Amino acid sequence: MVDHRILTPIPSNSANVRYHIVQNVWVHNITISMVAGQATEAVEDTGGQSIFTANDNRFDANTYRLDSFTDQHFFWADAAVSWFRWRGSANGNDVNGRARLVSR
């Protein structure tokens, strides 16, 4: 079971630019536990949306242990979302994933 995992992307090749390109990240087949105040997320700080739309970053077939299906434990495309929106057609994450409730 993974409680806290940090994915660190590789820096871009330019010596003058200090940003990371996050692409082809596939988070799959792990168990993630989240209670109040914890989240699974991807963020961008350049104003672009390619980390969410074009760079082939995805979550699938994971198992989440959550204290609520409706709390916003997920942050994707600049929005905090619940389990239901995380899996919804707009985000398309963890289409084959599942969530289980755990006590708070």
Secondary structure, 3 states (H helix, E strand, C coil): CECCCCCCCCECCCCCCCCECCCCCEEECCEEEECCCCCEECCCCCCCCHHHHCCCCEEECCEEEECCCCCCCEEECCEEECHHHHHCCCCCCCCCCEEEECCC
